Amino acid sequence: LILLHPSTIMSAKTTLILPPPTCAPALLNANATEKRLYWDRSHYSKPEAQICALAHASTLYVGNLAFSTRTIHLRRHFEQVGPVAEIHLGLDRFKKTPCGFAFVEYHHRIDALSAVANLTGTKLDGRLIRVELDAGFKVGRQYGRGTSGGQVRDDRGG
């Protein structure tokens, strides 16, 4: 093999072009098929405030969790990437039981970005999980916002 360029490897028969390393802006919407921002109106006065918080965030939103998933399961899964500072399990606002989401806070932003890139779509307790960069946990966000107390998507039947 002859190394021509850091992103290109050639041999007598094949050329392999490696993608550029992933950068933080690309990971902000790593799971989105179309680029759009979920604006948390209850905790951010305008989308720009949330975007500013995202630029420095080391917190993740984890969705599509089994209702049986507990903090220890999340910690074991996410510490594969780096040391986890805190986990906040999403709770039904009325019953105070798990309702399928969580916030995972890392000590370092690089670990959070790595988790988005590497743990999205992995299985945890039999479910394919969704991992997205989050602007940061605030007290009150651990409760579902649906009219039934759980997640809004549960109210819609999906």
C-alpha positions in Angstrom: 0.0 0.0 0.0 1.1 3.5 -0.8 -0.2 6.4 1.3 -1.0 9.3 -1.0 -3.1 11.5 1.2 -4.5 11.1 4.8 -8.0 10.4 3.4 -6.9 8.1 0.4 -5.4 4.7 0.5 -4.4 3.0 -2.8 -3.1 -0.4 -3.9 -2.5 -2.0 -7.2 -6.2 -3.0 -7.5 -8.3 -0.8 -5.3 -8.6 2.7 -4.0 -10.2 3.3 -0.6 -11.3 6.8 0.2 -12.0 7.3 3.9 -14.6 9.8 5.1 -13.4 12.9 7.0 -13.6 12.6 10.8 -16.9 13.5 12.3 -17.1 16.9 13.8 -19.5 18.3 16.4 -21.9 20.2 14.1 -22.5 17.0 12.1 -23.4 15.2 15.3 -25.9 17.8 16.4 -28.4 16.2 14.0 -26.8 12.8 13.6 -30.1 11.0 13.8 -32.2 13.4 11.7 -33.2 12.4 8.2 -34.1 16.1 7.7 -32.2 18.8 9.6 -34.6 20.2 12.1 -34.3 21.3 15.7 -36.6 20.2 18.5 -37.2 23.4 20.5 -38.0 22.8 24.2 -40.3 25.8 24.7 -40.7 25.0 28.4 -37.0 25.5 29.2 -35.6 27.8 26.5 -37.2 31.2 25.6 -36.1 31.0 22.0 -34.5 28.4 19.7 -31.2 30.4 19.6 -30.8 30.0 23.4 -31.2 26.2 23.0 -28.7 26.2 20.1 -26.2 28.1 22.1 -26.6 25.6 25.0 -26.2 22.7 22.5 -22.8 24.1 21.3 -21.3 23.3 24.7 -23.5 20.4 25.9 -22.2 17.1 27.2 -25.7 15.8 27.9 -27.7 13.3 25.8 -31.4 12.6 25.4 -31.9 8.9 25.1 -35.3 7.8 23.7 -37.2 4.6 22.9 -36.2 3.0 26.1 -38.1 0.0 27.5 -40.1 1.0 30.6 -38.1 -1.7 32.4 -34.8 0.0 31.8 -33.2 1.3 35.0 -30.3 3.7 35.7 -27.8 0.9 36.2 -28.6 -0.5 32.7 -28.1 3.0 31.2 -24.8 3.5 33.1 -23.4 0.2 31.9 -24.3 0.9 28.3 -23.1 4.5 28.2 -19.9 4.0 30.2 -18.6 2.0 27.2 -17.9 5.4 25.7 -16.6 7.3 28.7 -17.3 8.2 32.3 -20.9 9.2 33.0 -21.5 12.0 35.5 -25.3 11.7 36.0 -28.3 9.9 34.7 -31.9 11.2 34.9 -34.5 8.6 34.1 -37.7 10.0 32.4 -40.8 9.5 34.6 -44.5 9.6 34.1 -45.5 13.0 35.6 -48.4 11.4 37.6 -47.4 7.9 38.4 -43.6 8.6 38.8 -42.8 5.4 36.9 -40.3 5.2 34.0 -41.8 6.2 30.7 -39.2 5.4 28.0 -36.6 8.2 28.0 -33.6 9.5 29.9 -30.9 12.1 30.1 -27.3 11.0 30.3 -24.7 13.6 31.4 -21.0 13.0 30.6 -18.1 14.7 32.3 -16.6 15.5 28.9 -18.3 16.7 25.7 -16.1 14.5 23.5 -17.6 11.4 25.2 -21.2 12.7 24.6 -20.4 13.3 20.9 -18.9 9.8 20.7 -22.0 8.3 22.3 -24.2 10.0 19.7 -22.1 8.6 16.9 -21.6 5.1 18.3 -24.6 4.2 20.5 -27.5 5.4 18.3 -29.4 2.4 17.1 -27.8 0.0 19.6 -30.0 -2.4 21.6 -30.6 -1.8 25.3 -33.1 -4.1 27.1 -34.4 -5.4 23.8 -35.1 -1.9 22.2 -33.2 0.1 19.6 -32.4 3.3 21.3 -32.2 6.9 20.0 -29.3 9.0 21.2 -29.2 12.7 20.6 -27.2 15.6 21.9 -29.2 17.6 24.4 -28.9 21.2 25.5 -28.6 20.1 29.2 -30.8 18.7 31.9 -32.8 21.0 34.0 -35.1 20.0 36.9 -38.5 19.3 35.6 -37.4 17.8 32.3 -37.4 14.3 33.7 -41.2 14.3 33.6 -43.2 13.3 30.5 -45.1 16.1 28.9 -48.0 14.1 27.5 -51.5 14.7 28.7 -51.5 11.3 30.2 -48.3 12.1 32.2 -46.0 10.1 29.9 -44.4 11.0 26.6 -46.3 13.1 24.0 -45.8 10.4 21.4 -47.7 7.9 23.7 -50.7 10.3 23.5 -50.5 10.1 19.7 -50.4 6.3 19.7 -46.8 6.2 18.3 
